[in-house]
Amino acid sequence: MAAATAERVMLALLLACPSGDVRVTLSVPEVVDECEELCVAVTVVEGGAPAGGAQVAVTVDGASLGATGVTDADGIAEVCGGGLAVGAHTVLAGAQTENEGPTDSLPAAVTVHPFGYADGLLRDETALESLPWTPSFTRFDGNPVLSPGEAGGWDGVAVALPSVVATDDGFTMWYAGSDGGDYVIGAATSPDGVEWTRIGDKPLLTGSGVEGDWKRYSVNSPMIVPNGDEWALFYDGRAEESGNINIGLAVGAAPTEVADVSESPVFRWTEGESSWGGQAVAHPSVVINDQGFWELWYSTGLQKIGYAYSTDGRAWSRYCHNPVFIPDTGSTWENGTVKAAEVIQTADGYAMTYSGGGMGTFQVGWAMSRDGLHWQRAPEPILAPQGNDWEHRATLSAPLAVVGEELWMWYTGTDGVGSSIGLAKAPIDRTVFP
């Protein structure tokens, strides 16, 4: 991440001491990103000369910033620490020389901005105190809008995890399909979002089958994103039979014609987050925001949702306080699992559907955020399994699109054996989606 470029402010205090004067000069940046360390340079001068070997400590709002430091021969020590909350803070430095007791500096001010500030990504710093709106969805009478293909075909058992985008000709859907084995990815087009025509009779992306390759076994969870004259398709690939899932990228000049560019993943799980994420990053949901930054919400193997951003869709910076969305311990329906986020921009932030539940009984939840990092959720699911037909076991993964005066949501429904894709619609709130 690029370092903050704000000018550093110099503050000094001259204190009279019984056996000589001590000057403590505090140098602190005016602003930092919440995921950067705050580094404070302290210079100690005693009797007009640099005070080497002085013990130095720095506090922020009265709490220690980090380990104490010792000044070098030039009388300078640097103390660094992180974990500061977004907002304004007061910084003080204290020094003790061999001859004099503790001497404090004058206070300095530092402002901590939300994650991404160091790269120019600006966020609303006012968190939602409550959920401003929850849509009321009604299922389309003609569901499912996309059913499994012909028996024995590549998607003859399951079609699932759709990603839908509006185009000049209607809509394009990328989806995962299975013949009962490993998942692959295909696409379909529609003039109205209801009647869908598959692109060809073969999947468009598949696992490589190559031992050691990051997508040897399967590809899944496509996410199509318009980017000017280019289309970006994110997806996850599985390297091992039981896991090791990472996120790749394909690009193209048309929404149904993309070429894989991922000889290696563009976003992979790391040891640093394995304690909360396991050996998987999956279900990518990507938004290119109004500032031109790519924002990614992703699921992990331990059923939590993380966040990262990028300037180009290829090199990503993870949020230092991940995960950003975890199961609600007081929930009666999430059952310790949240996954498969689908995020859309709103008038002043973001809305998200997600899959909650467990033991194969997933439902679709709803949450909203101003900054994409801190979320308020609805207490109950917005779509749950029903009846004894194609979606009686689970409903999940529900991308959103504003269509006229309605919010449309395509979702996966399963009967426990196969899966299909349905459509639900809700009246729109124009204060949320202008």
Secondary structure, DSSP 4 states (H G I P E B T S, - for coil): -PPP-PPEEEEEEEE--TTS-EEEEEEEESEEETTSPEEEEEEEEETTEE-TT-EEEEEETTEE-SS-EE--TTSEEEEEE--PPSEEEEEEEEEE-SSS--EEPPPEEEEEEPTTGGGT--------SS-------EE-TT--SB---STTSTTSSEEEEEEEEEETTEEEEEEEEESSSS-EEEEEEESSSSS-EESSSS-SB-----TT-TTSSEEEEEEEEEETTEEEEEEEEEEETTEEEEEEEEEEEETTEEEE--SS-SB---GGGHHHH-SBEEEEEEEE-TTS-EEEEEEETTS-EEEEEESSSSSEEE-TT--SB---TT-SSSTT-EEEEEEEEETTEEEEEEEEEETTEEEEEEEEESSSSSEEE-SS-SB---TTSTTSSEEE---EEEETTEEEEEEEEE-SS-EEEEEEEEE--TTT--
